[in-house]
Amino acid sequence: MNFIDKLILAIDFDGTIVDDAYPKIGKPKLFAFETLKRLQKDGHRLILWTYRSDIRLQEAVDFCKENGLEFYAVNKSFPEEQFDYSKSRKIHADLFIDDRNIGGFIGWGEVYQRLSNPKYNPLQQEKKKGFFSFFRK
């Protein structure tokens, strides 16, 4: 089994799993639930990482459950984690899947293709080019 089989994926809800209709729940994105269930089956650990809280968060969790998807954790790094105001709310994940990425959401088909491709290494950082490289042709 290679490293890609065990990624921790933090996944946004509104605009990523469903169309953004906050505070309501939008229609499921094309292939969202099928892809997420397949990613779990492939060994990835899924965390729901969303702006929602309280009743709106519970609605999202329930909606996912009704569609056959239960997360490893919700708005935390692991199920037993207790919220503590003295610590950062940022969670531990290998990748964040969100519609607010630069360039927007790439779609669930593309997400799965990248994560299931053995040549794709999402944990390997591209070499960063210097600031002035944007001005060179």
Buried (B, 14 or more C-beta within 10 A) or exposed (E): EEEBEEBBBBBBBBBBBBBEEBEEBBEBBEBBBBBBBBBBEBEBBBBBBBEBEEEBBEBBBEBBEEBEBEBBBBBBBEEEEEEEEEEEEEBEBBBBBBBEEEEEBEBBEEBBEBBEEEEEEBEEEEEEEEEEEEEEE
